[in-house]
Amino acid sequence: MRRNSLAAGALQICAAKKLNYTGAVSLTDADLHLLRTLLQTQRLAALATLHRGEPAVSMVPVALLPECGSTVLHVSRLATHTKDMLEQPAVALLFVADATLPSGGETPDAHNPLARPRLSLKGRALPCPPDAPRYAAARAAYLERLPEARELFEFPDFALFLIEPVSARFVAGFGRAHSLTVERWRAALAG
């Protein structure tokens, strides 16, 4: 299967990166399931960048390369957030669970937005041009997640960026917050 070969290639590239291990945070099975569900169901995230030294937030469609923990963005070079990422690659993404489940039911505490699972991911935005080693895997992951974006790949001002994770903070609910190292983040995605 083509997707598996792309994933295997991305895994080899990601495995070549050496990162310092700083310890793992224990997630319960239930919280790990919530994290994975959040990432599987949310196709949008808030992107925080620095714009002329000031915080700026925008909304971006996202996909994941679970083999290495990178987040994939496909953005216009005309957008302010793209220029921001090129000037200052330190960024953050915020994913927040919907109040309704894909099955149509409501999440526990659906009427309390403070109880919704959410993930804050800090990272570095790196351009991923067509000749980059992970471009094919990133493009495939993005189009699998957001097939309606296919025609945007024909626009010359659009480009892929990878958000390389630095750290993550997952709040599964009240009193259930987890700080994740890069290694634990990648393990959570790959599992």
N, CA, C and O of each residue as an XYZ file, in Angstrom:
764
protein
N       0.835     -1.168      0.000
C       0.000      0.000      0.000
C       0.887      1.241      0.000
O       1.852      1.319      0.760
N       0.552      2.230     -0.872
C       1.385      3.413     -1.053
C       1.542      4.208      0.248
O       2.639      4.667      0.566
N       0.451      4.371      0.998
C       0.501      5.150      2.234
C       1.482      4.531      3.223
O       2.234      5.252      3.879
N       1.482      3.208      3.336
C       2.401      2.546      4.261
C       3.852      2.777      3.872
O       4.709      2.936      4.742
N       4.140      2.796      2.557
C       5.522      3.032      2.150
C       5.932      4.469      2.439
O       7.077      4.728      2.808
N       4.985      5.420      2.270
C       5.284      6.807      2.634
C       5.508      6.934      4.124
O       6.422      7.629      4.567
N       4.666      6.258      4.899
C       4.805      6.309      6.359
C       6.129      5.694      6.789
O       6.795      6.214      7.684
N       6.514      4.591      6.157
C       7.782      3.950      6.513
C       8.960      4.874      6.204
O       9.921      4.944      6.970
N       8.878      5.582      5.079
C       9.934      6.527      4.734
C      10.016      7.671      5.731
O      11.106      8.083      6.127
N       8.865      8.177      6.132
C       8.839      9.259      7.123
C       9.394      8.783      8.452
O      10.103      9.525      9.131
N       9.075      7.539      8.833
C       9.564      6.992     10.090
C      11.087      6.899     10.080
O      11.735      7.213     11.079
N      11.667      6.465      8.945
C      13.122      6.372      8.858
C      13.768      7.757      8.982
O      14.786      7.915      9.655
N      13.178      8.737      8.338
C      13.723     10.098      8.407
C      13.622     10.615      9.830
O      14.570     11.195     10.358
N      12.455     10.400     10.453
C      12.257     10.890     11.813
C      13.159     10.176     12.797
O      13.665     10.797     13.733
N      13.371      8.881     12.604
C      14.204      8.112     13.519
C      15.655      8.575     13.467
O      16.402      8.395     14.429
N      16.053      9.168     12.350
C      17.426      9.639     12.225
C      17.705     10.855     13.106
O      18.860     11.150     13.416
N      16.657     11.552     13.504
C      16.842     12.709     14.385
C      17.127     12.236     15.795
O      16.448     11.341     16.297
N      18.122     12.823     16.441
C      18.447     12.463     17.815
C      17.934     13.546     18.748
O      18.237     14.728     18.583
N      17.154     13.121     19.727
C      16.601     14.059     20.698
C      16.961     13.604     22.093
O      17.078     12.408     22.362
N      17.134     14.555     22.965
C      17.436     14.231     24.357
C      16.181     13.760     25.059
O      15.120     14.371     24.930
N      16.302     12.685     25.793
C      15.174     12.162     26.547
C      15.165     12.816     27.909
O      16.179     12.817     28.607
N      14.015     13.381     28.301
C      13.944     14.067     29.593
C      12.919     13.424     30.514
O      12.513     14.031     31.505
N      12.502     12.220     30.205
C      11.545     11.526     31.063
C      10.184     11.451     30.421
O       9.871     12.238     29.527
N       9.374     10.516     30.863
C       8.053     10.308     30.299
C       6.995     10.648     31.338
O       7.204     10.495     32.541
N       5.880     11.102     30.853
C       4.737     11.389     31.701
C       3.755     10.244     31.523
O       3.469      9.829     30.399
N       3.251      9.745     32.610
C       2.330      8.630     32.551
C       0.925      9.128     32.238
O       0.360      9.935     32.976
N       0.384      8.648     31.159
C      -0.995      8.921     30.794
C      -1.821      7.686     31.105
O      -1.375      6.563     30.871
N      -3.014      7.884     31.626
C      -3.898      6.724     31.785
C      -4.346      6.293     30.396
O      -4.262      7.066     29.442
N      -4.817      5.068     30.284
C      -5.325      4.599     28.994
C      -6.476      5.482     28.522
O      -6.590      5.784     27.334
N      -7.329      5.894     29.464
C      -8.471      6.735     29.100
C      -8.010      8.094     28.569
O      -8.562      8.588     27.586
N      -6.999      8.708     29.208
C      -6.508     10.004     28.750
C      -5.764      9.877     27.424
O      -5.866     10.757     26.570
N      -5.023      8.798     27.248
C      -4.352      8.564     25.978
C      -5.386      8.400     24.862
O      -5.192      8.907     23.756
N      -6.462      7.707     25.144
C      -7.551      7.552     24.163
C      -8.163      8.921     23.831
O      -8.444      9.208     22.667
N      -8.367      9.759     24.848
C      -8.897     11.112     24.618
C      -7.958     11.931     23.734
O      -8.409     12.631     22.827
N      -6.666     11.845     23.994
C      -5.678     12.571     23.200
C      -5.734     12.123     21.745
O      -5.798     12.952     20.837
N      -5.711     10.833     21.528
C      -5.744     10.313     20.159
C      -7.051     10.669     19.454
O      -7.049     10.995     18.266
N      -8.163     10.608     20.180
C      -9.450     10.968     19.593
C      -9.467     12.444     19.207
O      -9.948     12.804     18.132
N      -8.939     13.298     20.087
C      -8.859     14.726     19.793
C      -8.099     14.950     18.493
O      -8.554     15.694     17.623
N      -6.956     14.316     18.361
C      -6.121     14.525     17.177
C      -6.726     13.904     15.920
O      -6.508     14.405     14.817
N      -7.477     12.826     16.075
C      -8.110     12.193     14.920
C      -9.322     12.972     14.429
O      -9.655     12.922     13.244
N      -9.983     13.690     15.331
C     -11.226     14.360     14.955
C     -11.061     15.838     14.626
O     -11.902     16.400     13.924
N     -10.022     16.475     15.104
C      -9.853     17.904     14.860
C      -8.995     18.148     13.626
O      -7.824     17.772     13.578
N      -9.598     18.781     12.639
C      -8.866     19.119     11.421
C      -8.420     20.579     11.431
O      -7.746     21.037     10.509
N      -8.799     21.298     12.472
C      -8.428     22.709     12.606
C      -7.724     22.928     13.937
O      -8.000     22.253     14.929
N      -6.813     23.886     13.932
C      -6.131     24.273     15.167
C      -5.921     25.780     15.144
O      -5.914     26.404     14.083
N      -5.752     26.344     16.311
C      -5.339     27.741     16.412
C      -3.814     27.759     16.335
O      -3.141     27.013     17.047
N      -3.284     28.601     15.482
C      -1.841     28.741     15.305
C      -1.408     30.064     15.911
O      -1.892     31.124     15.515
N      -0.496     29.999     16.874
C       0.059     31.204     17.495
C       1.439     31.466     16.912
O       2.306     30.591     16.906
N       1.626     32.680     16.427
C       2.911     33.103     15.878
C       3.288     34.436     16.519
O       2.506     35.033     17.258
N       4.485     34.877     16.222
C       4.911     36.220     16.619
C       4.869     37.103     15.378
O       5.521     36.809     14.375
N       4.103     38.180     15.452
C       3.969     39.112     14.341
C       4.555     40.447     14.773
O       3.968     41.173     15.574
N       5.725     40.752     14.225
C       6.435     41.987     14.603
C       6.626     42.066     16.111
O       6.503     43.132     16.716
N       6.932     40.913     16.706
C       7.214     40.845     18.132
C       5.996     40.726     19.023
O       6.135     40.614     20.241
N       4.805     40.749     18.447
C       3.565     40.656     19.212
C       2.871     39.331     18.914
O       2.976     38.826     17.796
N       2.159     38.749     19.897
C       1.445     37.499     19.643
C       0.328     37.698     18.623
O      -0.353     38.724     18.610
N       0.160     36.698     17.777
C      -0.925     36.688     16.795
C      -1.461     35.258     16.712
O      -0.705     34.293     16.827
N      -2.755     35.140     16.513
C      -3.378     33.818     16.438
C      -4.240     33.748     15.192
O      -4.949     34.698     14.862
N      -4.175     32.625     14.506
C      -5.012     32.389     13.339
C      -5.484     30.938     13.360
O      -5.020     30.136     14.170
N      -6.394     30.616     12.479
C      -6.909     29.260     12.372
C      -6.277     28.598     11.148
O      -6.181     29.208     10.083
N      -5.849     27.353     11.309
C      -5.253     26.627     10.188
C      -5.756     25.186     10.157
O      -5.916     24.563     11.206
N      -6.005     24.654      8.960
C      -6.246     23.217      8.829
C      -4.924     22.483      9.086
O      -3.855     22.986      8.739
N      -5.001     21.303      9.690
C      -3.790     20.558     10.047
C      -3.937     19.072      9.739
O      -5.037     18.523      9.673
N      -2.791     18.457      9.555
C      -2.685     17.002      9.454
C      -1.481     16.608     10.297
O      -0.709     17.464     10.730
N      -1.327     15.322     10.524
C      -0.223     14.830     11.351
C       0.624     13.823     10.596
O       0.124     13.065      9.764
N       1.903     13.827     10.898
C       2.804     12.746     10.508
C       3.094     11.985     11.796
O       4.082     12.274     12.471
N       2.240     11.006     12.150
C       2.380     10.368     13.461
C       3.701      9.632     13.644
O       4.137      9.414     14.775
N       4.333      9.251     12.556
C       5.592      8.519     12.661
C       6.687      9.344     13.309
O       7.607      8.791     13.912
N       6.599     10.673     13.190
C       7.635     11.519     13.792
C       7.061     12.644     14.637
O       7.815     13.446     15.189
N       5.743     12.716     14.745
C       5.120     13.699     15.616
C       4.985     15.084     15.038
O       4.558     15.998     15.743
N       5.332     15.274     13.782
C       5.220     16.593     13.161
C       3.777     16.876     12.766
O       3.015     15.971     12.428
N       3.427     18.147     12.819
C       2.139     18.619     12.345
C       2.364     19.254     10.979
O       3.352     19.959     10.772
N       1.453     19.004     10.053
C       1.584     19.497      8.683
C       0.593     20.636      8.460
O      -0.600     20.499      8.730
N       1.102     21.757      7.966
C       0.276     22.893      7.567
C       0.487     23.143      6.084
O       1.586     22.948      5.567
N      -0.560     23.574      5.403
C      -0.464     23.983      4.002
C      -1.030     25.394      3.948
O      -2.242     25.586      4.046
N      -0.162     26.372      3.792
C      -0.553     27.762      3.965
C      -0.104     28.617      2.785
O       0.838     28.282      2.066
N      -0.802     29.721      2.612
C      -0.455     30.664      1.559
C       0.696     31.550      2.011
O       0.733     32.007      3.154
N       1.619     31.781      1.114
C       2.725     32.701      1.418
C       2.236     34.138      1.567
O       2.959     34.994      2.075
N       1.002     34.402      1.121
C       0.421     35.736      1.263
C      -0.122     35.979      2.672
O      -0.349     37.125      3.061
N      -0.329     34.910      3.432
C      -0.905     35.033      4.776
C       0.121     35.573      5.763
O       1.310     35.266      5.679
N      -0.356     36.369      6.682
C       0.514     36.942      7.710
C       1.195     35.847      8.523
O       2.383     35.951      8.831
N       0.446     34.787      8.875
C       1.055     33.749      9.719
C       2.196     33.032      8.997
O       3.134     32.568      9.645
N       2.132     32.934      7.676
C       3.236     32.302      6.935
C       4.484     33.172      7.010
O       5.586     32.677      7.248
N       4.301     34.453      6.807
C       5.439     35.377      6.917
C       6.010     35.346      8.331
O       7.225     35.393      8.524
N       5.118     35.266      9.315
C       5.565     35.182     10.706
C       6.423     33.939     10.934
O       7.473     34.016     11.572
N       5.975     32.789     10.412
C       6.725     31.536     10.609
C       8.092     31.597      9.945
O       9.060     31.042     10.465
N       8.175     32.265      8.804
C       9.466     32.396      8.124
C      10.426     33.297      8.898
O      11.633     33.058      8.921
N       9.881     34.331      9.530
C      10.715     35.257     10.294
C      11.057     34.736     11.680
O      12.168     34.949     12.166
N      10.120     34.059     12.316
C      10.315     33.542     13.676
C       9.629     32.173     13.749
O       8.409     32.102     13.895
N      10.400     31.093     13.649
C       9.798     29.764     13.559
C       9.195     29.204     14.851
O       8.564     28.148     14.815
N       9.372     29.876     15.981
C       8.757     29.396     17.224
C       7.250     29.648     17.149
O       6.807     30.787     17.006
N       6.467     28.566     17.246
C       5.012     28.655     17.131
C       4.363     27.749     18.168
O       5.032     26.973     18.850
N       3.051     27.867     18.267
C       2.276     26.947     19.091
C       0.956     26.671     18.379
O       0.429     27.517     17.657
N       0.443     25.477     18.600
C      -0.860     25.080     18.073
C      -1.756     24.719     19.238
O      -1.292     24.148     20.225
N      -3.035     25.044     19.136
C      -4.010     24.675     20.148
C      -5.135     23.905     19.480
O      -5.789     24.404     18.564
N      -5.351     22.680     19.952
C      -6.458     21.827     19.506
C      -7.450     21.751     20.661
O      -7.045     21.525     21.802
N      -8.737     21.935     20.390
C      -9.773     21.852     21.414
C     -10.854     20.904     20.926
O     -11.300     20.996     19.783
N     -11.274     19.994     21.792
C     -12.309     19.027     21.434
C     -13.643     19.732     21.220
O     -13.960     20.715     21.889
N     -14.410     19.211     20.280
C     -15.782     19.681     20.071
C     -16.656     19.211     21.220
O     -16.300     18.280     21.942
N     -17.790     19.854     21.384
C     -18.746     19.439     22.411
C     -19.496     18.183     21.987
O     -20.016     17.450     22.828
N     -19.549     17.935     20.680
C     -20.249     16.748     20.193
C     -19.255     15.717     19.694
O     -18.185     16.060     19.191
N     -19.612     14.478     19.836
C     -18.781     13.372     19.376
C     -19.090     13.069     17.917
O     -20.174     13.403     17.437
N     -18.144     12.432     17.190
C     -18.424     12.064     15.804
C     -19.681     11.187     15.674
O     -20.337     11.190     14.632
N     -20.009     10.445     16.724
C     -21.189      9.577     16.701
C     -22.484     10.369     16.859
O     -23.573      9.822     16.690
N     -22.365     11.671     17.187
C     -23.540     12.512     17.343
C     -23.881     12.823     18.784
O     -24.632     13.762     19.047
N     -23.350     12.061     19.724
C     -23.605     12.326     21.142
C     -22.730     13.460     21.646
O     -21.915     14.011     20.907
N     -22.910     13.796     22.902
C     -22.107     14.857     23.511
C     -20.976     14.274     24.338
O     -21.076     13.170     24.873
N     -19.900     15.041     24.431
C     -18.789     14.656     25.290
C     -19.213     14.849     26.746
O     -20.139     15.612     27.023
N     -18.543     14.165     27.680
C     -18.830     14.448     29.092
C     -18.563     15.927     29.366
O     -17.599     16.490     28.848
N     -19.391     16.540     30.157
C     -19.254     17.970     30.472
C     -19.303     18.853     29.225
O     -18.636     19.886     29.169
N     -20.094     18.446     28.222
C     -20.146     19.164     26.946
C     -20.535     20.630     27.116
O     -20.122     21.472     26.319
N     -21.307     20.940     28.122
C     -21.769     22.308     28.298
C     -20.785     23.166     29.092
O     -21.031     24.352     29.310
N     -19.691     22.578     29.517
C     -18.660     23.320     30.234
C     -17.404     23.372     29.366
O     -16.642     22.406     29.338
N     -17.173     24.472     28.663
C     -16.023     24.530     27.766
C     -14.682     24.365     28.483
O     -13.699     23.962     27.861
N     -14.630     24.670     29.774
C     -13.376     24.521     30.512
C     -13.022     23.059     30.768
O     -11.882     22.750     31.113
N     -13.986     22.164     30.603
C     -13.740     20.748     30.845
C     -13.387     19.989     29.566
O     -13.096     18.794     29.620
N     -13.409     20.660     28.430
C     -13.124     19.973     27.160
C     -11.643     19.600     27.058
O     -10.778     20.383     27.451
N     -11.353     18.421     26.537
C      -9.953     18.063     26.290
C      -9.321     19.049     25.306
O      -9.961     19.510     24.361
N      -8.048     19.356     25.558
C      -7.335     20.284     24.690
C      -5.842     19.989     24.731
O      -5.316     19.440     25.699
N      -5.196     20.366     23.667
C      -3.766     20.116     23.529
C      -3.095     21.385     23.045
O      -3.522     21.997     22.066
N      -2.041     21.772     23.740
C      -1.197     22.877     23.315
C       0.140     22.277     22.905
O       0.800     21.605     23.697
N       0.528     22.523     21.674
C       1.755     21.949     21.124
C       2.701     23.078     20.740
O       2.384     23.902     19.883
N       3.870     23.108     21.385
C       4.898     24.086     21.020
C       5.816     23.432     20.003
O       6.104     22.238     20.084
N       6.275     24.232     19.039
C       7.159     23.670     18.034
C       7.874     24.729     17.233
O       7.786     25.926     17.504
N       8.589     24.237     16.229
C       9.317     25.100     15.304
C       8.769     24.840     13.913
O       8.694     23.697     13.464
N       8.385     25.919     13.236
C       7.832     25.821     11.882
C       8.966     25.762     10.869
O       9.816     26.651     10.811
N       8.964     24.706     10.077
C       9.989     24.532      9.057
C       9.344     24.402      7.689
O       8.448     23.576      7.516
N       9.774     25.199      6.706
C       9.248     25.023      5.357
C       9.564     23.606      4.864
O      10.608     23.040      5.188
N       8.651     23.052      4.084
C       8.828     21.708      3.542
C       8.622     21.786      2.026
O       7.549     21.452      1.525
N       9.651     22.228      1.298
C       9.519     22.390     -0.154
C       9.416     21.031     -0.859
O       9.736     20.000     -0.267
N       8.971     21.028     -2.119
C       8.785     19.764     -2.848
C      10.010     18.859     -2.921
O       9.864     17.650     -3.100
N      11.207     19.413     -2.788
C      12.410     18.571     -2.842
C      12.858     18.089     -1.456
O      13.892     17.432     -1.341
N      12.110     18.400     -0.427
C      12.460     17.969      0.936
C      12.168     16.473      1.113
O      11.237     15.951      0.500
N      12.946     15.788      1.938
C      12.755     14.342      2.132
C      11.355     13.949      2.621
O      10.861     12.877      2.274
N      10.719     14.800      3.417
C       9.405     14.445      3.968
C       8.235     15.052      3.197
O       7.085     14.924      3.618
N       8.516     15.708      2.080
C       7.442     16.377      1.342
C       6.350     15.395      0.900
O       5.168     15.650      1.131
N       6.724     14.292      0.277
C       5.719     13.351     -0.241
C       4.841     12.803      0.889
O       3.623     12.708      0.741
N       5.457     12.448      2.001
C       4.682     11.925      3.142
C       3.791     13.017      3.728
O       2.644     12.753      4.088
N       4.309     14.236      3.826
C       3.523     15.344      4.383
C       2.344     15.674      3.474
O       1.229     15.876      3.952
N       2.582     15.727      2.187
C       1.505     16.025      1.228
C       0.437     14.936      1.277
O      -0.758     15.231      1.303
N       0.870     13.682      1.291
C      -0.086     12.570      1.343
C      -0.922     12.612      2.625
O      -2.135     12.405      2.580
N      -0.286     12.876      3.752
C      -1.010     12.949      5.026
C      -2.010     14.104      5.012
O      -3.134     13.969      5.495
N      -1.591     15.231      4.459
C      -2.465     16.403      4.416
C      -3.684     16.139      3.528
O      -4.813     16.454      3.905
N      -3.451     15.564      2.358
C      -4.565     15.323      1.436
C      -5.464     14.185      1.906
O      -6.655     14.172      1.595
N      -4.916     13.244      2.640
C      -5.762     12.200      3.211
C      -6.710     12.819      4.245
O      -7.882     12.450      4.324
N      -6.202     13.737      5.013
C      -6.983     14.387      6.061
C      -7.915     15.468      5.511
O      -9.026     15.656      6.005
N      -7.442     16.175      4.481
C      -8.183     17.312      3.922
C      -8.244     17.210      2.394
O      -7.630     18.023      1.702
N      -8.971     16.231      1.861
C      -8.990     16.034      0.408
C      -9.520     17.244     -0.364
O      -9.186     17.432     -1.534
N     -10.346     18.060      0.291
C     -10.881     19.243     -0.380
C      -9.796     20.286     -0.668
O     -10.047     21.245     -1.398
N      -8.615     20.115     -0.116
C      -7.513     21.061     -0.330
C      -6.655     20.708     -1.546
O      -5.682     21.405     -1.836
N      -7.001     19.644     -2.253
C      -6.163     19.175     -3.369
C      -5.850     20.291     -4.369
O      -4.697     20.446     -4.773
N      -6.842     21.058     -4.769
C      -6.599     22.087     -5.783
C      -5.660     23.190     -5.281
O      -5.020     23.867     -6.085
N      -5.576     23.373     -3.966
C      -4.677     24.409     -3.438
C      -3.206     24.065     -3.687
O      -2.355     24.955     -3.681
N      -2.902     22.788     -3.903
C      -1.524     22.403     -4.197
C      -1.093     22.882     -5.584
O       0.093     22.860     -5.914
N      -2.056     23.311     -6.387
C      -1.737     23.849     -7.712
C      -1.448     25.349     -7.651
O      -0.906     25.913     -8.602
N      -1.803     25.993     -6.552
C      -1.585     27.435     -6.420
C      -0.119     27.692     -6.074
O       0.406     27.085     -5.140
N       0.545     28.575     -6.807
C       1.979     28.789     -6.561
C       2.314     29.444     -5.228
O       3.451     29.351     -4.765
N       1.344     30.106     -4.604
C       1.658     30.782     -3.342
C       1.480     29.878     -2.129
O       1.792     30.300     -1.016
N       0.987     28.644     -2.301
C       0.795     27.744     -1.164
C       2.026     26.868     -0.959
O       2.684     26.451     -1.912
N       2.315     26.604      0.307
C       3.488     25.798      0.653
C       3.204     24.977      1.905
O       2.393     25.358      2.749
N       3.885     23.855      2.002
C       3.799     23.025      3.196
C       4.801     23.497      4.238
O       5.913     23.917      3.915
N       4.385     23.419      5.481
C       5.262     23.641      6.624
C       5.088     22.454      7.561
O       3.995     21.903      7.687
N       6.164     22.072      8.208
C       6.104     21.063      9.262
C       6.349     21.768     10.583
O       7.281     22.561     10.714
N       5.511     21.475     11.550
C       5.739     21.982     12.898
C       6.430     20.857     13.651
O       5.813     19.852     14.005
N       7.714     21.043     13.889
C       8.501     20.051     14.618
C       8.250     20.256     16.100
O       8.492     21.346     16.617
N       7.768     19.232     16.797
C       7.383     19.416     18.198
C       8.576     19.700     19.106
O       9.666     19.157     18.926
N       8.333     20.567     20.084
C       9.300     20.853     21.139
C       8.760     20.311     22.463
O       9.489     19.693     23.239
N       7.474     20.553     22.704
C       6.819     20.030     23.903
C       5.313     20.099     23.689
O       4.826     20.771     22.780
N       4.593     19.392     24.541
C       3.133     19.388     24.447
C       2.544     19.394     25.852
O       3.142     18.892     26.804
N       1.369     19.971     25.949
C       0.616     19.972     27.205
C      -0.802     19.554     26.871
O      -1.516     20.255     26.155
N      -1.207     18.396     27.401
C      -2.537     17.864     27.150
C      -3.365     17.953     28.417
O      -2.968     17.451     29.469
N      -4.516     18.595     28.308
C      -5.456     18.674     29.422
C      -6.643     17.789     29.045
O      -7.414     18.109     28.141
N      -6.771     16.676     29.754
C      -7.840     15.716     29.466
C      -9.142     16.106     30.149
O     -10.212     15.640     29.758
N      -9.061     16.945     31.154
C     -10.214     17.392     31.927
C      -9.713     17.996     33.229
O      -8.506     18.148     33.418
N     -10.617     18.338     34.116
C     -10.217     18.928     35.391
C      -9.262     18.009     36.148
O      -9.559     16.833     36.357
N      -8.119     18.547     36.555
C      -7.150     17.787     37.337
C      -6.417     16.711     36.555
O      -5.778     15.845     37.154
N      -6.494     16.746     35.240
C      -5.874     15.714     34.408
C      -5.053     16.383     33.303
O      -5.379     16.294     32.120
N      -3.980     17.053     33.726
C      -3.088     17.735     32.789
C      -1.778     16.967     32.705
O      -1.256     16.492     33.713
N      -1.262     16.852     31.504
C      -0.042     16.078     31.260
C       0.929     16.894     30.408
O       0.577     17.373     29.330
N       2.148     17.043     30.904
C       3.216     17.623     30.098
C       3.913     16.478     29.390
O       4.268     15.472     30.006
N       4.106     16.640     28.086
C       4.689     15.567     27.293
C       6.009     16.006     26.674
O       6.102     17.077     26.075
N       7.011     15.179     26.825
C       8.269     15.401     26.128
C       8.054     15.063     24.659
O       7.029     14.484     24.298
N       9.001     15.414     23.822
C       8.914     15.079     22.402
C       8.800     13.569     22.226
O       8.012     13.097     21.407
N       9.575     12.817     22.982
C       9.553     11.360     22.851
C       8.197     10.787     23.234
O       7.681      9.902     22.551
N       7.616     11.283     24.321
C       6.316     10.783     24.775
C       5.216     11.208     23.805
O       4.282     10.447     23.553
N       5.323     12.407     23.267
C       4.384     12.886     22.251
C       4.401     11.955     21.039
O       3.353     11.545     20.540
N       5.593     11.635     20.583
C       5.715     10.751     19.406
C       5.186      9.357     19.721
O       4.520      8.745     18.886
N       5.470      8.857     20.898
C       4.978      7.530     21.290
C       3.450      7.523     21.360
O       2.817      6.543     20.966
N       2.862      8.599     21.854
C       1.406      8.682     21.936
C       0.771      8.665     20.553
O      -0.274      8.047     20.353
N       1.399      9.341     19.601
C       0.865      9.369     18.238
C       1.060      8.049     17.520
O       0.170      7.587     16.806
N       2.215      7.446     17.707
C       2.540      6.228     16.971
C       1.783      5.016     17.465
O       1.533      4.083     16.702
N       1.412      5.020     18.751
C       0.745      3.861     19.352
C      -0.600      3.666     18.802
O      -1.299      2.734     19.199
